[in-house]
Amino acid sequence: MSVLPVEQAWIILVKLSSDLKKKGIVAPAKINKDLGLIKSQISFYKKDTSHPDMINEMARADMALNEIQGILLDLAETCGDDYYKEWLDKLNRANRGEIVYELSDHSSKFLLNPPPGLSYAKITMKSPLAEERVQEIAEVFGIIMEFDTDLTISLYGDKPDVQSALREMAPFFAE
């Protein structure tokens, strides 16, 4: 299936959020959680693009991305005009349907289309875990967390951040 402009916008915003964190600029904690939910909405839409409920989900995902884009671009502007324009240009290109970051065309049994340049981990718990417990860890390390099922969690982010988050979550594996 082809790459959607909303997918490109999502990847760009994930990378912008990560880059801002590296620069010491902290985005609101809600953004990482929302980006994880949006990734799920995009994946659901791609499974059945003709279903009316999926079309509505994509519209909600697009609106949420626009809100996140505004917040992150405001933060990017504090890093200087060139930095802001670089990210704005990427988002404008994505909105025109250009491919800014390549996505893998295949999905594997274990790794479902991780964004290029980001590491991915999928963990399975023995029993369901309250989302708040791991969401706080995801926010501290600036990674995107997505609940695939009640027992399975996907983590996206820079490799050192994903590794640190997994180490922090280690006690949960025994529960």
Backbone as JSON Lines, residues from 0, in Angstrom:
{"i":0,"aa":"M","n":[0.85,-1.18,0.0],"ca":[0.0,0.0,0.0],"c":[0.89,1.24,0.0]}
{"i":1,"aa":"S","n":[0.43,2.28,-0.61],"ca":[1.23,3.49,-0.73],"c":[1.34,4.22,0.61]}
{"i":2,"aa":"V","n":[2.29,5.12,0.65],"ca":[2.5,5.92,1.85],"c":[1.52,7.09,1.83]}
{"i":3,"aa":"L","n":[0.84,7.28,2.92],"ca":[-0.12,8.37,3.04],"c":[0.57,9.64,3.54]}
{"i":4,"aa":"P","n":[0.1,10.82,3.1],"ca":[0.67,12.06,3.63],"c":[0.6,12.13,5.15]}
{"i":5,"aa":"V","n":[-0.46,11.59,5.73],"ca":[-0.59,11.62,7.19],"c":[0.51,10.77,7.85]}
{"i":6,"aa":"E","n":[0.92,9.68,7.18],"ca":[2.01,8.87,7.72],"c":[3.31,9.65,7.71]}
{"i":7,"aa":"Q","n":[3.55,10.37,6.63],"ca":[4.76,11.18,6.54],"c":[4.74,12.27,7.61]}
{"i":8,"aa":"A","n":[3.6,12.91,7.79],"ca":[3.49,13.94,8.83],"c":[3.76,13.34,10.2]}
{"i":9,"aa":"W","n":[3.23,12.13,10.45],"ca":[3.45,11.47,11.73],"c":[4.94,11.22,11.97]}
{"i":10,"aa":"I","n":[5.61,10.69,10.97],"ca":[7.04,10.4,11.12],"c":[7.83,11.69,11.37]}
{"i":11,"aa":"I","n":[7.5,12.72,10.63],"ca":[8.2,14.0,10.78],"c":[7.99,14.55,12.2]}
{"i":12,"aa":"L","n":[6.77,14.48,12.7],"ca":[6.5,14.99,14.05],"c":[7.17,14.15,15.13]}
{"i":13,"aa":"V","n":[7.26,12.84,14.93],"ca":[7.99,11.99,15.88],"c":[9.46,12.39,15.9]}
{"i":14,"aa":"K","n":[10.03,12.59,14.71],"ca":[11.44,12.96,14.62],"c":[11.67,14.37,15.2]}
{"i":15,"aa":"L","n":[10.74,15.29,14.94],"ca":[10.86,16.64,15.49],"c":[10.78,16.6,17.01]}
{"i":16,"aa":"S","n":[9.85,15.84,17.55],"ca":[9.72,15.72,19.0],"c":[11.0,15.17,19.61]}
{"i":17,"aa":"S","n":[11.56,14.15,18.98],"ca":[12.8,13.55,19.46],"c":[13.96,14.53,19.38]}
{"i":18,"aa":"D","n":[14.03,15.28,18.29],"ca":[15.12,16.24,18.11],"c":[15.01,17.39,19.12]}
{"i":19,"aa":"L","n":[13.79,17.83,19.38],"ca":[13.6,18.89,20.38],"c":[14.05,18.41,21.76]}
{"i":20,"aa":"K","n":[13.73,17.15,22.07],"ca":[14.14,16.59,23.36],"c":[15.66,16.6,23.49]}
{"i":21,"aa":"K","n":[16.35,16.25,22.39],"ca":[17.81,16.25,22.4],"c":[18.36,17.66,22.62]}
{"i":22,"aa":"K","n":[17.6,18.65,22.19],"ca":[18.01,20.05,22.38],"c":[17.61,20.58,23.75]}
{"i":23,"aa":"G","n":[17.0,19.72,24.56],"ca":[16.61,20.13,25.91],"c":[15.27,20.83,25.98]}
{"i":24,"aa":"I","n":[14.5,20.78,24.91],"ca":[13.17,21.41,24.9],"c":[12.14,20.32,25.13]}
{"i":25,"aa":"V","n":[11.41,20.45,26.21],"ca":[10.45,19.42,26.59],"c":[9.06,19.78,26.06]}
{"i":26,"aa":"A","n":[8.52,18.88,25.27],"ca":[7.16,19.04,24.76],"c":[6.19,18.53,25.82]}
{"i":27,"aa":"P","n":[4.95,18.97,25.77],"ca":[3.96,18.45,26.72],"c":[3.91,16.92,26.67]}
{"i":28,"aa":"A","n":[3.78,16.3,27.82],"ca":[3.82,14.84,27.93],"c":[2.72,14.18,27.1]}
{"i":29,"aa":"K","n":[1.62,14.83,26.92],"ca":[0.48,14.28,26.18],"c":[0.85,13.99,24.72]}
{"i":30,"aa":"I","n":[1.82,14.69,24.18],"ca":[2.15,14.55,22.77],"c":[2.62,13.13,22.44]}
{"i":31,"aa":"N","n":[3.5,12.56,23.24],"ca":[3.98,11.21,22.95],"c":[2.84,10.2,22.98]}
{"i":32,"aa":"K","n":[1.97,10.33,23.94],"ca":[0.82,9.43,24.03],"c":[-0.07,9.59,22.8]}
{"i":33,"aa":"D","n":[-0.34,10.82,22.43],"ca":[-1.19,11.08,21.26],"c":[-0.56,10.56,19.97]}
{"i":34,"aa":"L","n":[0.75,10.71,19.84],"ca":[1.43,10.19,18.64],"c":[1.3,8.67,18.56]}
{"i":35,"aa":"G","n":[1.36,8.0,19.69],"ca":[1.16,6.55,19.7],"c":[-0.24,6.17,19.26]}
{"i":36,"aa":"L","n":[-1.23,6.9,19.74],"ca":[-2.62,6.62,19.35],"c":[-2.84,6.9,17.86]}
{"i":37,"aa":"I","n":[-2.23,7.95,17.37],"ca":[-2.37,8.3,15.95],"c":[-1.76,7.22,15.08]}
{"i":38,"aa":"K","n":[-0.63,6.67,15.49],"ca":[-0.02,5.57,14.73],"c":[-0.99,4.41,14.63]}
{"i":39,"aa":"S","n":[-1.68,4.1,15.7],"ca":[-2.68,3.03,15.68],"c":[-3.82,3.36,14.73]}
{"i":40,"aa":"Q","n":[-4.29,4.6,14.77],"ca":[-5.38,5.0,13.89],"c":[-4.98,4.87,12.42]}
{"i":41,"aa":"I","n":[-3.78,5.25,12.09],"ca":[-3.29,5.14,10.71],"c":[-3.24,3.67,10.29]}
{"i":42,"aa":"S","n":[-2.72,2.83,11.16],"ca":[-2.63,1.4,10.85],"c":[-4.01,0.8,10.65]}
{"i":43,"aa":"F","n":[-4.97,1.15,11.5],"ca":[-6.33,0.63,11.35],"c":[-6.93,1.09,10.02]}
{"i":44,"aa":"Y","n":[-6.73,2.35,9.69],"ca":[-7.27,2.88,8.43],"c":[-6.7,2.14,7.23]}
{"i":45,"aa":"K","n":[-5.41,1.86,7.25],"ca":[-4.78,1.2,6.12],"c":[-5.27,-0.23,5.92]}
{"i":46,"aa":"K","n":[-5.8,-0.84,6.97],"ca":[-6.32,-2.21,6.85],"c":[-7.62,-2.24,6.05]}
{"i":47,"aa":"D","n":[-8.44,-1.18,6.13],"ca":[-9.7,-1.11,5.39],"c":[-10.03,0.35,5.1]}
{"i":48,"aa":"T","n":[-9.51,0.85,4.0],"ca":[-9.66,2.28,3.66],"c":[-11.07,2.66,3.22]}
{"i":49,"aa":"S","n":[-11.91,1.69,2.97],"ca":[-13.26,2.01,2.5],"c":[-14.3,2.04,3.62]}
{"i":50,"aa":"H","n":[-13.98,1.52,4.77],"ca":[-14.95,1.45,5.87],"c":[-15.19,2.86,6.43]}
{"i":51,"aa":"P","n":[-16.46,3.26,6.57],"ca":[-16.77,4.62,7.05],"c":[-16.16,4.94,8.42]}
{"i":52,"aa":"D","n":[-16.15,3.96,9.33],"ca":[-15.57,4.21,10.66],"c":[-14.08,4.49,10.56]}
{"i":53,"aa":"M","n":[-13.41,3.79,9.65],"ca":[-11.97,4.0,9.47],"c":[-11.69,5.37,8.87]}
{"i":54,"aa":"I","n":[-12.55,5.8,7.96],"ca":[-12.39,7.13,7.35],"c":[-12.54,8.2,8.42]}
{"i":55,"aa":"N","n":[-13.51,8.01,9.33],"ca":[-13.69,8.96,10.43],"c":[-12.47,8.96,11.36]}
{"i":56,"aa":"E","n":[-11.92,7.77,11.63],"ca":[-10.71,7.69,12.46],"c":[-9.56,8.45,11.83]}
{"i":57,"aa":"M","n":[-9.42,8.32,10.51],"ca":[-8.33,9.02,9.82],"c":[-8.52,10.53,9.91]}
{"i":58,"aa":"A","n":[-9.75,10.98,9.82],"ca":[-10.02,12.41,9.95],"c":[-9.64,12.91,11.35]}
{"i":59,"aa":"R","n":[-9.97,12.1,12.37],"ca":[-9.59,12.47,13.74],"c":[-8.07,12.46,13.92]}
{"i":60,"aa":"A","n":[-7.42,11.49,13.31],"ca":[-5.96,11.42,13.39],"c":[-5.34,12.64,12.74]}
{"i":61,"aa":"D","n":[-5.88,13.05,11.6],"ca":[-5.35,14.22,10.9],"c":[-5.52,15.49,11.74]}
{"i":62,"aa":"M","n":[-6.66,15.63,12.38],"ca":[-6.9,16.8,13.23],"c":[-5.94,16.8,14.42]}
{"i":63,"aa":"A","n":[-5.74,15.64,15.02],"ca":[-4.82,15.54,16.16],"c":[-3.39,15.86,15.73]}
{"i":64,"aa":"L","n":[-3.0,15.38,14.55],"ca":[-1.66,15.69,14.04],"c":[-1.49,17.19,13.81]}
{"i":65,"aa":"N","n":[-2.52,17.85,13.3],"ca":[-2.44,19.29,13.09],"c":[-2.24,20.03,14.41]}
{"i":66,"aa":"E","n":[-2.92,19.57,15.46],"ca":[-2.75,20.19,16.77],"c":[-1.33,19.99,17.3]}
{"i":67,"aa":"I","n":[-0.83,18.77,17.18],"ca":[0.54,18.47,17.63],"c":[1.55,19.26,16.81]}
{"i":68,"aa":"Q","n":[1.3,19.36,15.51],"ca":[2.19,20.11,14.63],"c":[2.32,21.56,15.11]}
{"i":69,"aa":"G","n":[1.2,22.17,15.46],"ca":[1.24,23.55,15.94],"c":[2.08,23.7,17.21]}
{"i":70,"aa":"I","n":[1.9,22.78,18.13],"ca":[2.65,22.83,19.4],"c":[4.14,22.64,19.15]}
{"i":71,"aa":"L","n":[4.49,21.61,18.36],"ca":[5.91,21.32,18.13],"c":[6.59,22.39,17.29]}
{"i":72,"aa":"L","n":[5.87,22.97,16.33],"ca":[6.47,24.04,15.54],"c":[6.69,25.3,16.37]}
{"i":73,"aa":"D","n":[5.78,25.57,17.31],"ca":[6.0,26.69,18.23],"c":[7.28,26.47,19.04]}
{"i":74,"aa":"L","n":[7.49,25.24,19.5],"ca":[8.7,24.93,20.24],"c":[9.93,25.0,19.33]}
{"i":75,"aa":"A","n":[9.79,24.55,18.09],"ca":[10.91,24.59,17.14],"c":[11.33,26.03,16.85]}
{"i":76,"aa":"E","n":[10.37,26.91,16.86],"ca":[10.66,28.32,16.58],"c":[11.6,28.92,17.62]}
{"i":77,"aa":"T","n":[11.58,28.37,18.84],"ca":[12.47,28.87,19.89],"c":[13.93,28.49,19.62]}
{"i":78,"aa":"C","n":[14.13,27.55,18.68],"ca":[15.49,27.11,18.34],"c":[16.08,27.91,17.18]}
{"i":79,"aa":"G","n":[15.34,28.86,16.7],"ca":[15.85,29.69,15.61],"c":[15.03,29.53,14.35]}
{"i":80,"aa":"D","n":[15.12,30.54,13.51],"ca":[14.32,30.61,12.29],"c":[14.68,29.49,11.3]}
{"i":81,"aa":"D","n":[15.96,29.2,11.15],"ca":[16.37,28.16,10.2],"c":[15.87,26.79,10.63]}
{"i":82,"aa":"Y","n":[15.96,26.49,11.9],"ca":[15.49,25.22,12.43],"c":[13.99,25.08,12.21]}
{"i":83,"aa":"Y","n":[13.26,26.13,12.52],"ca":[11.8,26.15,12.33],"c":[11.46,25.93,10.85]}
{"i":84,"aa":"K","n":[12.12,26.66,9.98],"ca":[11.82,26.56,8.54],"c":[12.15,25.18,7.98]}
{"i":85,"aa":"E","n":[13.2,24.55,8.51],"ca":[13.58,23.2,8.06],"c":[12.44,22.21,8.33]}
{"i":86,"aa":"W","n":[11.89,22.24,9.54],"ca":[10.82,21.32,9.9],"c":[9.51,21.69,9.22]}
{"i":87,"aa":"L","n":[9.24,22.97,9.08],"ca":[8.03,23.41,8.39],"c":[8.07,22.97,6.93]}
{"i":88,"aa":"D","n":[9.25,23.07,6.31],"ca":[9.41,22.63,4.92],"c":[9.12,21.13,4.79]}
{"i":89,"aa":"K","n":[9.65,20.33,5.72],"ca":[9.39,18.89,5.68],"c":[7.9,18.6,5.78]}
{"i":90,"aa":"L","n":[7.22,19.29,6.69],"ca":[5.77,19.07,6.86],"c":[4.99,19.53,5.63]}
{"i":91,"aa":"N","n":[5.39,20.65,5.04],"ca":[4.72,21.12,3.83],"c":[4.9,20.13,2.68]}
{"i":92,"aa":"R","n":[6.11,19.59,2.55],"ca":[6.37,18.59,1.5],"c":[5.53,17.34,1.73]}
{"i":93,"aa":"A","n":[5.42,16.91,2.97],"ca":[4.61,15.73,3.29],"c":[3.14,15.99,2.96]}
{"i":94,"aa":"N","n":[2.65,17.17,3.27],"ca":[1.25,17.51,2.99],"c":[0.96,17.57,1.5]}
{"i":95,"aa":"R","n":[1.99,17.83,0.7],"ca":[1.83,17.81,-0.77],"c":[1.94,16.4,-1.34]}
{"i":96,"aa":"G","n":[2.17,15.42,-0.45],"ca":[2.25,14.04,-0.9],"c":[3.65,13.57,-1.23]}
{"i":97,"aa":"E","n":[4.66,14.4,-0.95],"ca":[6.05,13.99,-1.2],"c":[6.51,13.03,-0.11]}
{"i":98,"aa":"I","n":[7.42,12.15,-0.49],"ca":[8.02,11.22,0.46],"c":[9.24,11.92,1.07]}
{"i":99,"aa":"V","n":[9.15,12.24,2.35],"ca":[10.25,12.89,3.06],"c":[11.13,11.82,3.7]}
{"i":100,"aa":"Y","n":[10.5,10.81,4.28],"ca":[11.2,9.68,4.88],"c":[10.62,8.4,4.28]}
{"i":101,"aa":"E","n":[11.49,7.54,3.81],"ca":[11.05,6.27,3.23],"c":[10.5,5.36,4.33]}
{"i":102,"aa":"L","n":[9.44,4.65,3.99],"ca":[8.87,3.64,4.87],"c":[9.16,2.28,4.26]}
{"i":103,"aa":"S","n":[9.34,1.29,5.1],"ca":[9.55,-0.04,4.56],"c":[8.22,-0.53,3.98]}
{"i":104,"aa":"D","n":[8.3,-1.2,2.83],"ca":[7.1,-1.7,2.17],"c":[6.65,-3.03,2.71]}
{"i":105,"aa":"H","n":[7.47,-3.65,3.49],"ca":[7.11,-4.96,4.01],"c":[6.95,-4.88,5.53]}
{"i":106,"aa":"S","n":[6.17,-5.78,6.01],"ca":[6.05,-5.87,7.46],"c":[6.44,-7.28,7.85]}
{"i":107,"aa":"S","n":[7.05,-7.39,8.97],"ca":[7.45,-8.71,9.42],"c":[6.52,-9.14,10.53]}
{"i":108,"aa":"K","n":[6.65,-10.37,10.9],"ca":[5.81,-10.93,11.95],"c":[6.06,-10.24,13.29]}
{"i":109,"aa":"F","n":[7.26,-9.75,13.47],"ca":[7.63,-9.19,14.76],"c":[7.71,-7.66,14.78]}
{"i":110,"aa":"L","n":[7.93,-7.06,13.63],"ca":[8.19,-5.64,13.58],"c":[7.27,-5.0,12.55]}
{"i":111,"aa":"L","n":[6.3,-4.23,12.98],"ca":[5.31,-3.67,12.09],"c":[5.66,-2.24,11.68]}
{"i":112,"aa":"N","n":[6.34,-2.1,10.57],"ca":[6.64,-0.81,9.95],"c":[7.18,0.25,10.91]}
{"i":113,"aa":"P","n":[8.32,0.01,11.53],"ca":[8.87,1.07,12.37],"c":[9.33,2.22,11.5]}
{"i":114,"aa":"P","n":[9.21,3.44,11.96],"ca":[9.69,4.57,11.19],"c":[11.2,4.48,10.98]}
{"i":115,"aa":"P","n":[11.67,4.9,9.81],"ca":[13.1,4.84,9.56],"c":[13.86,5.72,10.55]}
{"i":116,"aa":"G","n":[14.99,5.21,11.0],"ca":[15.82,5.98,11.92],"c":[15.42,5.84,13.37]}
{"i":117,"aa":"L","n":[14.32,5.15,13.63],"ca":[13.88,4.95,15.0],"c":[13.98,3.47,15.34]}
{"i":118,"aa":"S","n":[14.28,3.19,16.59],"ca":[14.31,1.81,17.05],"c":[12.92,1.43,17.53]}
{"i":119,"aa":"Y","n":[12.71,0.14,17.63],"ca":[11.4,-0.39,17.95],"c":[11.56,-1.57,18.9]}
{"i":120,"aa":"A","n":[10.7,-1.65,19.86],"ca":[10.67,-2.82,20.75],"c":[9.21,-3.17,21.0]}
{"i":121,"aa":"K","n":[8.97,-4.45,21.08],"ca":[7.62,-4.93,21.39],"c":[7.76,-5.84,22.6]}
{"i":122,"aa":"I","n":[7.0,-5.56,23.64],"ca":[7.09,-6.37,24.85],"c":[5.72,-6.94,25.17]}
{"i":123,"aa":"T","n":[5.72,-8.13,25.74],"ca":[4.49,-8.79,26.15],"c":[4.56,-9.05,27.64]}
{"i":124,"aa":"M","n":[3.55,-8.6,28.33],"ca":[3.47,-8.76,29.77],"c":[2.74,-10.06,30.11]}
{"i":125,"aa":"K","n":[2.93,-10.54,31.33],"ca":[2.22,-11.74,31.78],"c":[0.78,-11.42,32.14]}
{"i":126,"aa":"S","n":[0.54,-10.21,32.61],"ca":[-0.81,-9.8,32.95],"c":[-0.97,-8.33,32.54]}
{"i":127,"aa":"P","n":[-2.21,-7.88,32.32],"ca":[-2.43,-6.49,31.9],"c":[-1.83,-5.5,32.91]}
{"i":128,"aa":"L","n":[-1.36,-4.4,32.38],"ca":[-0.69,-3.39,33.18],"c":[-1.39,-2.06,32.95]}
{"i":129,"aa":"A","n":[-1.54,-1.26,33.98],"ca":[-2.16,0.05,33.84],"c":[-1.31,0.92,32.93]}
{"i":130,"aa":"E","n":[-1.96,1.54,31.97],"ca":[-1.25,2.35,30.98],"c":[-0.42,3.45,31.65]}
{"i":131,"aa":"E","n":[-0.91,4.02,32.72],"ca":[-0.22,5.12,33.38],"c":[1.17,4.72,33.87]}
{"i":132,"aa":"R","n":[1.31,3.45,34.26],"ca":[2.59,2.98,34.8],"c":[3.7,3.04,33.76]}
{"i":133,"aa":"V","n":[3.39,2.66,32.53],"ca":[4.43,2.68,31.5],"c":[4.45,3.99,30.73]}
{"i":134,"aa":"Q","n":[3.33,4.7,30.71],"ca":[3.29,5.98,30.0],"c":[4.26,6.98,30.62]}
{"i":135,"aa":"E","n":[4.36,6.98,31.93],"ca":[5.29,7.88,32.61],"c":[6.74,7.59,32.19]}
{"i":136,"aa":"I","n":[7.08,6.32,32.09],"ca":[8.42,5.92,31.65],"c":[8.65,6.37,30.21]}
{"i":137,"aa":"A","n":[7.64,6.19,29.37],"ca":[7.75,6.61,27.97],"c":[7.99,8.12,27.88]}
{"i":138,"aa":"E","n":[7.31,8.88,28.71],"ca":[7.46,10.33,28.69],"c":[8.85,10.75,29.17]}
{"i":139,"aa":"V","n":[9.35,10.09,30.2],"ca":[10.67,10.43,30.74],"c":[11.75,10.23,29.69]}
{"i":140,"aa":"F","n":[11.63,9.14,28.92],"ca":[12.66,8.82,27.94],"c":[12.34,9.33,26.54]}
{"i":141,"aa":"G","n":[11.21,10.01,26.37],"ca":[10.86,10.61,25.08],"c":[10.6,9.6,23.99]}
{"i":142,"aa":"I","n":[9.96,8.5,24.33],"ca":[9.64,7.49,23.33],"c":[8.13,7.44,23.12]}
{"i":143,"aa":"I","n":[7.74,6.85,22.0],"ca":[6.33,6.68,21.69],"c":[5.93,5.29,22.15]}
{"i":144,"aa":"M","n":[4.83,5.2,22.88],"ca":[4.35,3.93,23.38],"c":[2.97,3.68,22.79]}
{"i":145,"aa":"E","n":[2.74,2.45,22.35],"ca":[1.46,2.09,21.76],"c":[1.04,0.73,22.31]}
{"i":146,"aa":"F","n":[-0.14,0.65,22.9],"ca":[-0.67,-0.62,23.38],"c":[-1.27,-1.35,22.19]}
{"i":147,"aa":"D","n":[-0.68,-2.48,21.8],"ca":[-1.23,-3.29,20.71],"c":[-2.4,-4.12,21.22]}
{"i":148,"aa":"T","n":[-2.24,-4.69,22.41],"ca":[-3.3,-5.43,23.1],"c":[-3.15,-5.08,24.58]}
{"i":149,"aa":"D","n":[-3.96,-5.69,25.41],"ca":[-3.84,-5.45,26.86],"c":[-2.49,-5.93,27.39]}
{"i":150,"aa":"L","n":[-1.89,-6.9,26.7],"ca":[-0.64,-7.49,27.17],"c":[0.58,-7.09,26.35]}
{"i":151,"aa":"T","n":[0.38,-6.49,25.18],"ca":[1.5,-6.2,24.27],"c":[1.65,-4.7,24.08]}
{"i":152,"aa":"I","n":[2.89,-4.23,24.24],"ca":[3.2,-2.81,24.11],"c":[4.31,-2.64,23.07]}
{"i":153,"aa":"S","n":[4.14,-1.68,22.16],"ca":[5.18,-1.34,21.2],"c":[5.81,-0.01,21.62]}
{"i":154,"aa":"L","n":[7.13,0.06,21.5],"ca":[7.86,1.28,21.85],"c":[8.65,1.74,20.63]}
{"i":155,"aa":"Y","n":[8.6,3.03,20.32],"ca":[9.34,3.62,19.22],"c":[10.18,4.77,19.76]}
{"i":156,"aa":"G","n":[11.4,4.91,19.26],"ca":[12.24,6.03,19.67],"c":[13.68,5.8,19.29]}
{"i":157,"aa":"D","n":[14.54,6.69,19.72],"ca":[15.97,6.51,19.49],"c":[16.44,5.31,20.28]}
{"i":158,"aa":"K","n":[17.38,4.56,19.72],"ca":[17.8,3.3,20.32],"c":[18.19,3.42,21.8]}
{"i":159,"aa":"P","n":[19.03,4.39,22.18],"ca":[19.4,4.49,23.6],"c":[18.19,4.77,24.5]}
{"i":160,"aa":"D","n":[17.23,5.55,24.0],"ca":[16.04,5.87,24.79],"c":[15.16,4.64,24.97]}
{"i":161,"aa":"V","n":[14.99,3.85,23.89],"ca":[14.19,2.62,23.97],"c":[14.86,1.64,24.93]}
{"i":162,"aa":"Q","n":[16.17,1.5,24.83],"ca":[16.88,0.59,25.72],"c":[16.75,1.01,27.18]}
{"i":163,"aa":"S","n":[16.89,2.3,27.44],"ca":[16.75,2.79,28.82],"c":[15.34,2.57,29.34]}
{"i":164,"aa":"A","n":[14.35,2.81,28.5],"ca":[12.96,2.6,28.92],"c":[12.7,1.13,29.21]}
{"i":165,"aa":"L","n":[13.26,0.24,28.39],"ca":[13.08,-1.19,28.63],"c":[13.72,-1.61,29.95]}
{"i":166,"aa":"R","n":[14.9,-1.06,30.25],"ca":[15.55,-1.36,31.53],"c":[14.67,-0.88,32.7]}
{"i":167,"aa":"E","n":[14.08,0.29,32.53],"ca":[13.21,0.84,33.58],"c":[11.93,0.01,33.75]}
{"i":168,"aa":"M","n":[11.47,-0.61,32.66],"ca":[10.25,-1.41,32.71],"c":[10.51,-2.86,33.14]}
{"i":169,"aa":"A","n":[11.75,-3.25,33.28],"ca":[12.1,-4.63,33.6],"c":[11.33,-5.21,34.78]}
{"i":170,"aa":"P","n":[11.12,-4.47,35.86],"ca":[10.36,-5.05,36.98],"c":[8.93,-5.45,36.59]}
{"i":171,"aa":"F","n":[8.36,-4.8,35.59],"ca":[7.0,-5.12,35.18],"c":[6.91,-6.5,34.52]}
{"i":172,"aa":"F","n":[8.02,-6.97,33.93],"ca":[8.0,-8.24,33.21],"c":[7.71,-9.41,34.13]}
{"i":173,"aa":"A","n":[8.09,-9.3,35.38],"ca":[7.89,-10.39,36.34],"c":[6.48,-10.4,36.93]}
{"i":174,"aa":"E","n":[5.77,-9.31,36.76],"ca":[4.42,-9.21,37.36],"c":[3.42,-10.08,36.64]}
